[in-house]
Amino acid sequence: MKDKMQETPLTETALLILLAMYKPNHGYGVMQFVEEKTKGRVVFGPGTLYGAINNLEKKKWITLHAVIEGERKKEYVITDLGKEQVKSELLRMQEVYIIGMEITRLGE
């Protein structure tokens, strides 16, 4: 049996937030990053974003990096544990992609 970092796949929301935090980032910066990288396909509302940030922080996949004085902004950054989760998820997604390409023959 395989030793997995996680039992279930990451949500797209969690994965995109983790990717946005490879460099220290605050909530609005994450929103901009995700909207830009997905070409507007994914746009987070504040409730979704901050709920996910709180969840990721509880899991110790991100950590508080800095509080920007006078702006009430908190910057977070991905932890080593978070990076391991991203790597595991990308490998899982790659496996699913390869299976899909083989079955549908889109790779020909």
Stockholm file with secondary structure:
# STOCKHOLM 1.0

chainA/1-108         MKDKMQETPLTETALLILLAMYKPNHGYGVMQFVEEKTKGRVVFGPGTLYGAINNLEKKKWITLHAVIEGERKKEYVITDLGKEQVKSELLRMQEVYIIGMEITRLGE
#=GR chainA/1-108 SS CCCCSCSSCCCHHHHHHHHHTTSCBCHHHHHHHHHHHTTTSCCCCHHHHHHHHHHHHHTTSEEEEEEETTTTEEEEEECHHHHHHHHHHHHHHHHHHHHHHHHHTTTC
#=GC SS_cons         CCCCSCSSCCCHHHHHHHHHTTSCBCHHHHHHHHHHHTTTSCCCCHHHHHHHHHHHHHTTSEEEEEEETTTTEEEEEECHHHHHHHHHHHHHHHHHHHHHHHHHTTTC
//
